[in-house]
Amino acid sequence: CYILFVKSLRIRVQTGNFISDGSTPVERVLTKKEKAGGVMVLNERKKRILQIIIEDYISTAEPVGSRTIARKFDLGLSPATIRNEMSDLELLGYLEQPHTSAGRIPSAMAYRFYVDSMVEPGTLTENDQALIDAWYRERIRNIDGIFQSTAKILSRMTKNVSMVLANRQINRLFRYVKFLPLDGQRAILCLITDDGIVDNCVIDVPLGMKQEEMDYLANRISNKLQGHNIAEINGEMLRDVYTELSSDKQLFASIIEALRHVGSNNNEQRVFLGGTRQLLNQPEFRNVERIKDLLAILEEEKVLKDILHAGENSGIKITIGSENKFTGIQDCSMVQATYRLNGMVVGTMAVLGPTRMEYGKIISVMDYLHQHLRDLFGEDKK
């Protein structure tokens, strides 16, 4: 009977129901000093081991074992002691064991703890800074080119998918308009901005209006509006032109409506993507079945806008795993930041990839890109 009782007690301990003092295994791995207000607090040794596991796994994509830690890092601890600490971290939910014979990998909970209490943005190397500087210098031709280049260099530097939601009206200035006769009663109004973007629409003109008259009218409008932000154009700015066209109020109304229409087209937000192929190079996404939902999302611009708008008022925002509420990205992490210049939103940048991403470097890259945007768009320095 005595032997049977011991076996029964041992089974109950191993299944995790209780130990001799009535506590659970999770409670057992923490001393009273390690509990604060009922919240389980990791001691410094567990924090250090957890940080090592996370950063090694980010670097290698291989599960981390106790012998690896003892060999690569001078902690002054034996593999057995490290293994016990890892078992405790697993019980607490910070580590997972993908295979019975493998080491451990961080859980989403571990990444959240790491991001909240361990990650600090670093300084980019001189080589990284030079690469970004040259990238902008060689590729910038217009507003869209700025945002497209930002998306591409962001994905290249982080080795993940990048998304840039661009506010295209930033500092887009009116340069001139031109009328091109279409037939006896219509003309094409062409609007050219300071960065070379051309947009156009068709307007009605008085029957028999000559090319010389159209050119004169275009010059008058251009002189009045040159240098103004496209988004700010209104009829009040063209009061003198209105007086000259007093005999044809309909033409004036058509011109104003056309300018507003062209301006609204230029102001439309657009998503620029970079590095979609980068996902296929990540070990987590080599299974096509796992990645197909994510690839489908990346093809839907409206969905991408919704994802980026969801965090645009939060400064730097990092969502991990199931914290992402959109189906298809719940196995991913996303680092997102919205930037403002002179009080106006320039755009939102985001990096999307596996939870095993270099969070600190990504934040550093985004900060450096923000400096370029600030310079390119001419932020007032007060």
N, C-alpha and C positions, 0 to 999 in steps of 0.2 A: 504493500500500500504506500509505503514511504517513497519508493522509486516511482510509482505512478504519479504521485503528487508532484514530484520534482519535474517530471516530463511535462505534465500539464501546465505548470507555471512557466516553464521555458517556452512552450508554444505560445502562451499568451504574451510573453515579452516580445517574441519575434514577430508576431502579427501586429504589434504596435498599439495594442489596446491600453496597456498600462504597464508601469514598472512598480517596484516595491513601494515607492512613496506616493503612488497614485497619479503621477504626472504622465504626460504623453511624451513620445520621443522628441517632438519638436521642442517642448519645454525643457527637456533634459539637456539639450545642447547649449543652453544659455544659463548663466548664473543669475542670481537675483540682481546683481549690479548691472547686468546687460539688458535688463528690462526697464523701460521708461514709460510710465503711464500706460502700461498694458501693451505697448508696442515693442516688438522684438527688435533689439538693436544689436548689430554685429560688433564684435570686439575688433581691435585693430588687426589682429593676426588673420581673422577671417576676411576682413576687408581686403587686406593685402593679397591673400591667396585668390580671392574672387577677382580682383583687378588683374592679376597675372593671367588667370584662366581666360578672362574676357579678351584681353589684349593679344594673347597668344593665339586664341581661336580666330580673332579678327584677322590676324596676320597670315595664319596657315590654313584655315578652314578645316583643321583636323582636330578631333576630340583630344582633350588634354588629360594626361594621366599624372599621378603623383610622382612617378619616377622622372618624368619629363620636367616637372617643376623643380624637383630637387637637383637635377643635373644642370639646368639652364639658369637657375636663379639661386643666388647665395642667401638663403633665408636662415641658415643655421638650424634647419629642421630635417628630421629623417623622413624618408618616403612614407613610413608607417604613420608618423604624426600628421603629415600632409594629407594622407589618405583619410584619416579620421576626421580632419577638418572638412574635407570635401564631402564626406558622408553627411556631416552635419549641415553643410550648405545645401545638399540635395534634399534633406528632410525639410529644410526651411523653404524650399521652392526656388532657390537661386540657380541650381544646376539640374541638368537632365542627363540621362545616360542613354544614348541612342542604341547601343548594342550591349549585350550582357558582358562582353569581354573588352569593351572599349573604354576610353576615358570619358570625361564629362564635357558637356557643352553648356554655355549659358542659356538660361531661360529668358523669356521676354521680361520677367520680373527683374532678372539680373541686369539686363540692359537698361531698364528704367532706373534702377538704383545707380548704375554706372553713370548714366547721363546726368542725373540729378545731383550727384555728390562727388564725382571723380573727374569728369571731363572738363578740361580747360582749353579754350582755343589757343593754339600755339601760333608761332610766327612762321610764315612760309619761308622756305629756303630762298636764297638769292637766285638760284636757277629757276625755281618755280615762278618767282616774281618776274624774272626776265622773259620767261616763256609767255606769261599772260600779257606783259607789256607789248611784246612783239606781235602777239596774236591780234590785239586791238589795232595796233599801228598799221598792220598790213591789210586788214579786212574791212575796216569801217568805211562805208560809202554813204549810208543814209540811216534814217531812224530804224527801219526794219533790220538793216545790217548790224546795228548795235546789239539788238536783242537776239538775233540769230547767232551772232558771234558769242554772246554771253552764254547762250544755251550750249553751244558746242564746246567751248573751253571749260565750262563747268563740268560737263560729262567727262571730258578728257582728263581733267585733274582729279576727279573723284572716282572714276571707273564705274559710274552708275548712270542711270537715266536722269537727265535733267529736264526741268520744265520752267519756262519763263512766261508768265502772264504779263503782257506788255500793255501799258497805257500809251497808245500811239500818239496821243495829242501833246505829249510833253514837248514844249518848245518848238513845235512845228509852226513855222512862220510863213505867212503869205508872201509870195514873190511877185507874181504877175498873172493876169488872165489874158486869154486870146480867144477870139471868135473865128470859127471856121465855117463858112457858108455850107449848108447841106443841100438846101433847095430854096425856092423862092420865099418860103415862109418859116424856115427853121435854120438854126445854126448850132454848131457844137461849141459849148463853152468849156475851154480847157483851163484848169487851175494848176499852177506850178508852185510848189513850196520851196523853201530855201534849201532843203536837202535833196532836191531833184525829183521828188515824187510828183507824178502827173496824174490827175484825175479829170473826168469829164462827164458831161451830161448834155442832153439836147434841150434847147429852149425855143420857144416861138419868137419870131421877130416880125416887125411890120413888113407887109408885102412890099417888095421893091427896095428894101434897105440895102445900100451899097456897101461894098467892102471897106471903102474909106471911112464911112460912118461907123462901121463896126470897130475898125482899128482905133478911131478917135475915142469911142466909148470905152474900149478896153484900156487905153492909156490913162483915161481919167480915173477909172476904177482902180487900176494898178497903183497910180500915184497916191490915191487916198488910203489904200489898204496895205501897201508894202510895209513889211516889218511887224504887222499885227499877228497875234496868235490866231490860228485858224478857228479855234473854238470860240473866240470872242467877237467874230465879225457879226455886225448887225446893221440894220437900215440907217441908224443914226449916223454911222460913219460915212454914209454916202449921201448926206443931205444935199450937198451941192449938185451931185449927179442927178438927184431926184428933181431938182429945180430945172435942170437942162432937159429932162425928159418929161416935163409937165404935160406935154401933148400926148404922151403915151405911158400912162401909169401902169398899164398891163405889162409892158416890157420891163419896167423897173421892178415890179413885183416878181416877175419870172426870174430876173437876174438874182435878186436877193434869195429867192427860194432855191435856185440852183446852187448858189454859194453855200447855203446852209446844208444842202444835200451832200455836196462834195465834202464839206467839212466833217459831216457826221460819218461819212464813209472812212475818212482818215482817222477819226477818233475811236473807231471800233476796237475793242480789245481783241487781242490775238494771242494764241498759245504757240510758243516756239519750243520744239523738242530737240534734244540732243542725246546721242548715245544709246538708242534703243537696242542696238546690237550688243552693247556692253552686258546686257542681262544674260545673254546666252553664254558669256564667258564665266559667269558666276556659278560655282558648283551647285548652289541651291536651286538653280533654274535650268539645269541641263535636261531635266525631265520635261518634255514638251507639254505633257498633260497638265503639269503644275503651272506652267507659264502662260498657257493659252488665254486664260481669263484676263491676266495682266496685259497681254499684248492687245486684247480686244479693247480694253479701257484706253490704252494709249492711242487708239485710232479714233476715239470719240472726243472731239474738241469740246463739246458742251459739257461732258462729264469731267474732263480735265479742268475746265473753268470752275465748275462747282467745287471740285476738290480744293483748288487753290483759293477760291473765295472764302472757303470755310475757315481758313486761318489767317486771313489777310490783316486782321487787326491785332494780332498777337505778338508782333515782333518776331524774334526767333522762336519757332515752335517745332518740337520734335515729337512725333507720334510713332509708337512702336507696336507692331503686331496688331492685336485686336483693338487697340486704341483707334486704329483707322476704321472709320465707320462705313467706308465704301467697299462693296463686295469686289473681290479680285485683288485687293492690296492688303489684305489682313495678315498675310505672311511677310509683309514688308515693313520697313521703317521709312519715314519721310522727314527730312529736315527742310523747313520752310521759313522764309523770311520775306516780309513786305518792306519795301524801301520808299521813303519819301524825301523829296528834295524841295526846299522852299515851301513846305506844307502841302505839296501835291504828291499823290501816289505815282511813282515811276513805274513800278511793277512788282510782281511777286516771283521770287526764285524758289525752286524746290529741287531737292535731290531725292530720288526714289530708288530703293534697292533692298537687298536682304537686310535683316536685322543685324547681321554681321558686317557693319560698315564702320569706317573710320570717322566717327562723329566729330572729334576735335578738329581733324584736318578739313572736313567739309565746312564747318563753321568758319574756319580761317580763310578758306578759299572764297566763300561767299562774302565775307567782310572785305577782302581785297578787291573783288569784282565790284562791290558797292563803291569803293573809292574811285574806280574807273568811271562808273556811271555818273557819279557826282561831278567828276571833272568834265566828262563829255557833255553833260547837260548844263554845265555852268552854274552850279549851286552858289547862291550868294554866301559869302563868308563874312560874317558880322562879328 
